[in-house]
Amino acid sequence: MVKLIAISVVTLLAASSTAFAPVSTHQASRSDAVLNMAKNEPDSKGKRVLKRLGKVAGAITTVALASAGAPPAAFAAKKIAEVVEVVEVVDNTRNLIKIGAGVAAAVGVGAKLAGGSSTPKQDFLEAEPFWDQKTVPTNTYKIKTPFAGKVISTKRIVGPKATGETCHIIIDHEGKMPYWEGQSWGVIPPGKREKDGKAHSVRLYSIASSRYGDDMSGNTGSLCVRRATYWDPELNADDPAKKGVCSNFLCDTKPGEEVKLTGPSGKVMLLPEEDPKTDYIMVATGTGIAPYRGFIRRLFVEDTPAGNAYKGQAWLFLGVANSDALLYDDEWQESLAKYPDNFRLDYALSREQQNKSGGKMYIQDKVEEYSDEIFQKLDSGAHIYFCGLKGMMPGIEDMLKKVTESKGLDYAVWLKGLKAKKQWHVEVY
């Protein structure tokens, strides 16, 4: 009977035509059916087999749940070829089982038999207590001794009408290069500089995942990179001689390719988590969204101590040219639907929206629309973050100065107060 149970589970795994789809009602019924078979089995033998299967499936839970989200699905493609488990059955033979389509069913079985959730907690990379920043890792790897990470996947994440190409790149660091949300990695592109034959200098990129990575294993990190190009009006084409060396290298990487990494670096963009009622106001243009993706995954996607404790509101402002240029919108919408009281989202689409004066809607215009509420939050201890191209800050600062003056405040004194209380966080490039 135990052998029949194992074969039944394998049949369920192989039969599904929706490989690696999120757990559906249909798949859940498969899990229940197999579980019932285990319950009818004499004590422990059938359950042991299914627990072993559940264990295997649990190791790639994120693979099974990743198909709807682009970055985790790419990781799944690599991992699925690696996961092989030997299951011992009653007659002591060993069946080699490759976990394939429909693995979500086995995940459900293993979780129910264990009496827990199918998704493991993300609590194994935490400080003690979790909000203590004394142990934030910095400069584990330096320019002279970089870490050789391996690309897991590189995926374009903008639509065809976006102004330029932006890619999401997942890199395996083997758990040897831990980081916290809000930190950056340095990337050293291969090759030499044409002008002097020296190695290229390091480029800093904000990490676009939580410390647990997109696969939640603690072994990967992600970057959000826009390909830098220069349009030559005379050639009526991009000039390859003036393209960004590092951004083009990263956007062109293939799975298995090596990326030399330094860091992690930076503490200015860390989340203050000691008070779970703290509001976070996150302002980004383009790929400046990167650190906030790590924040939001930690607070609303993963099962972290910080997320479980959080009672405040995280408010995201993102400025891009048009709807096709929006980054990670599907993820934001999911968090918004699940946590409408704790997550808030506003977009500034410069080529599709108008500000109150009838001009293009830039990020400072969208923030100004809510200036009264934002100032109230800051007065109550909220933290405000800015990340993106450095050209965003003059417009932001001019807007804030105008608002403070309209409230009878001195802008310089007001800003100095925020900085003194460590409520002001800026990372621009």
Secondary structure by P-SEA (a helix, b strand, c coil): caaaaaaaaaaaaaccccccccccaaaaaaaaaaaaaaaaccccaaaaaaaaaaaaaaaaccccccccccaaaaaaaaaaacbbbbbbccccccccccccccaaaaaaaaaaaacccccccccccccccccccccccccccccccccbbbbccccccccccccbbbbbbbbbccccccccccbbbbbbbccccccccccccbbbbccccccccccccccbbbbbbcbbbbbcccccccccccccaaaaaaaaccccbbbbbccccccccccccccccbbbbbbbccccaaaaaaaaaacccccccccccccbbbbbbbbccccccccaaaaaaaaaaaccccbbbbbbbcccccccccccccaaaaaaaaaaaaaaaaaabbbbbbbccccccaaaaaaaaaaaaaacccaaaaaaaaaaaccbbbbcc
